[in-house]
Amino acid sequence: MKILLAGGAGFIGSALIPKLLERGYEVAVIDLLWFGNHLPEGVKIIEKDLFQCQKEDFIGYDQVVFLAGLSNDPMAEFNPALNFVSNGAQPSYLAYIAKLAGVKRYIYGSSCSVYGYTVNELYDEESPVTCGYPYGISKLQGERGVLQMQDDNFSVIALRQGTVCGYSPRIRFDLIVNTMYKACMTEGKITVNNPSIWRPILDIRDAINAYLRAIQADLTISGVFNVASDNYTVGQVGDMVKEQVEALTDKKIQLNIKQIQDFRNYKVTWEKAKTVLGYEPKHSVSSIIADVHSHHTEYGDFENDQFYNIRTFKKLNL
Ligand SMILES: NC(=O)c1ccc[n+]([C@@H]2O[C@H](COP(=O)([O-])OP(=O)(O)OC[C@H]3O[C@@H](n4cnc5c(N)ncnc54)[C@H](O)[C@@H]3O)[C@@H](O)[C@H]2O)c1
């Protein structure tokens, strides 16, 4: 099977692609390489702006996975106009040309950010979406646009991911668990901005599992699926990171608890992904820290701008 990954050189794609290759899939990537190229040697990479793609670029692929766009709130707020076209219009346009090119399935990397600030209940895919900030709104627009293209010959799966954390060859230290780990290693302290806020956390290895299940699902399956490893309060995450870093190193970690208002608060159920796709999360915050720490000799300077999307994005001058 031939799979095209749009934005496949990013954090998720760089960890997913080796697993696709292990399973014998043929992969190709279209990406502008904003954060460099950390893909295995031999992977076909087309360095091209996805906005410039035409139907011809997608011919011959069985499935397309969308992992591009502006992938966090700071980027979305820094350039809201580009955010709305990259996260809303672009995935819809690419689904449109993929369908014209005869692609059978389109998988969209969506986000639980669409839920916004919720009451303290478990949200499923039928629950209201109340986001009122650029990133969340644009991810919802992208999701609705791509699902509009679904029919009997074109399956569309949107994976509403929790905050993806863990190790990837293209590492990010701007994602909650990874950020706390970095703060432990560099400052010996974790700042918890608001301990009572809920977040679904998705270990990148569970995220990979969700993409594999979506790729392998029967082509009659389409729809939106929440995917997370577990729901935690930010206070719980801080405690678990502290405990695990102290167990793995000789550091004593301080916790600095603040009460800063957040505009996101949600916890989700992934029961639908479990029932329909066979998705089963296996990892916890402790296991994320163990995995990230097992690669600590690779990171070099923790302040490398490539580890922080907003810093690299500002330098691109888009
Ligand atoms: N990482 C998370 O916590 C998380 C959570 C929920 C959803 N998502 C979504 O999953 C997807 C992947 O996330 P990630 O963390 O791997 O992102 P990332 O920022 O690491 O990677 C995005 C990639 O897209 C490429 N790209 C962006 N615009 C492009 C364009 N116009 N043409 C060609 N390439 C372009 C970049 O060069 C980069 O390699 C994103 O759509 C994101 O919104 C991520």
The ligand as an ORCA input file, in Angstrom:
! r2SCAN-3c Opt
* xyz 0 1
  N       1.498     17.480     18.530
  C       0.326     17.532     19.141
  O       0.232     17.571     20.367
  C      -0.955     17.526     18.338
  C      -2.167     17.363     19.021
  C      -3.349     17.372     18.292
  C      -3.304     17.536     16.912
  N      -2.112     17.695     16.280
  C      -2.110     17.879     14.818
  O      -1.328     16.829     14.253
  C      -0.618     17.320     13.119
  C       0.875     17.018     13.267
  O       1.378     17.607     14.474
  P       2.955     17.682     14.745
  O       3.132     17.933     16.194
  O       3.631     16.533     14.086
  O       3.297     19.031     13.939
  P       4.706     19.659     13.505
  O       4.552     21.130     13.662
  O       5.833     18.970     14.179
  O       4.812     19.289     11.951
  C       4.075     19.928     10.949
  C       4.820     19.706      9.624
  O       4.040     20.308      8.580
  C       4.919     20.950      7.687
  N       4.134     22.000      6.996
  C       3.385     22.980      7.550
  N       2.815     23.729      6.579
  C       3.199     23.200      5.386
  C       2.931     23.518      4.031
  N       2.153     24.557      3.679
  N       3.471     22.767      3.060
  C       4.288     21.719      3.375
  N       4.575     21.355      4.653
  C       4.040     22.094      5.643
  C       6.050     21.487      8.554
  O       7.237     21.698      7.805
  C       6.191     20.383      9.600
  O       7.185     19.442      9.214
  C      -0.937     18.816     13.011
  O      -1.973     18.988     12.044
  C      -1.458     19.172     14.395
  O      -2.392     20.244     14.367
  C      -0.938     17.676     16.962
*
